[in-house]
Amino acid sequence: MDLHDLPTPALIVEVDAFDHNVATMAAALPGDRLRPHVKAFKSTALAHELAVAGHLGFCCATTREMAGMAAAGLGHDLLLANETLDVRRLQALTTGADARITVAVDSAETVEAAARGGVGEVLIDVNVGLPRCGCRPEEAGRLADKARSQGLEVRGVMGYEGHLMTAPEDEKAARVERAMAKLTAAQEAVGGDVVSGGGTGTFAVNRWCTEIQAGSYTLMDTHYGATDLPFRQALFLWLTVVSVNRSAGYAVADGGLKALGMDHGNPTVVGGEVWYCSDEHTTFGPGEGGTLPAVGDRVRVAPAHVDPTVAYHPRMHVVRGDEVVDDWAVDLRGW
């Protein structure tokens, strides 16, 4: 199929940029030094490409992702890097699954849910500065003892410095070191071999984690693209121009809020300047020195946040130039 034959809106992945990103990260973090985070792309087909590159352990945000990865034969070592109290979903995940399942816990309640759900292994999730999940570092040892008393094996600790992913480059390394000092202190009390954390924004400076949970690097977005990272924009929303107002100097394409993650701001129209997005439309003017497109022209739109953008769509079309060379189902959506 030709790219211009795709119905819009459509997610497209430029395969040469994707291959560059995968190879670049594999060179920096080979094998199990990287635990790719499935939440960024929610596709077993894409995950298979990462397994081919040597990364056999994966990180997931939902039990749906975990179950789908196991069913696809990608269950060598799956980590649910998220707390859950849903015992029924844990039981469904662990019953008969041909996969190694580890779950993050940060409280007595989540430990008990993991034990009742049939989980065999856990990581103690430690708050290292991001105001989200994670126990206080000084509580980690006691929580590990609680987990072991419930019959769970404690593999180690997890701590996500998500608040530092786009920190200024001249500050990032020092701030990551301070965050990781909390995690390594907790690990001393907890025991185990695993120190899991990090992400696309800190992979190059986080020297303390035994495995880095990066995922966005595969596809990228403009939020990460504004930082000094060696990865290329691979994911675009492919849209059709459906209206042009030449007197007012703007054009309108056929995808907006319902097709793009907007929590990191407006997307970027290649060759244009976005005015705003509405439910079904992106309104944009010409870029500096550019001209307005015609009705029927196609435009590439780079999302500001890859994770929610992908979750809006049932599939990604893999392209090289104007040729559609593959089709990846976004088969891990939902919970």
Secondary structure, 3 states (H helix, E strand, C coil): CEHHHCCCCEEEEEHHHHHHHHHHHHHHCCHHHECCEHHHCCCHHHHHHHHHCCCCEEEECCHHHHHHHHHCCCCCEEEECCCCCCHHHHHHHHCCCCCCEEEEECCHHHHHHHHHCCCCEEEEEECCCCCCCCECHHHHHHHHHHHHHCCCEEEEEEECCHHHCCCCHHHHHHHHHHHHHHHHHHHHHHCCCEEEECCCCCCCCCCCCCEECCCHHHCCCHHHHCCCCCCCCCEEEEEEEEEEECCCCEEEECCCCCCCCCCCCCCEECCEEEEEECCCCEEEEECCCCCCCCCCCEEEEECCCHHHHHHCCCEEEEEECCEEEEEEECCCCCC
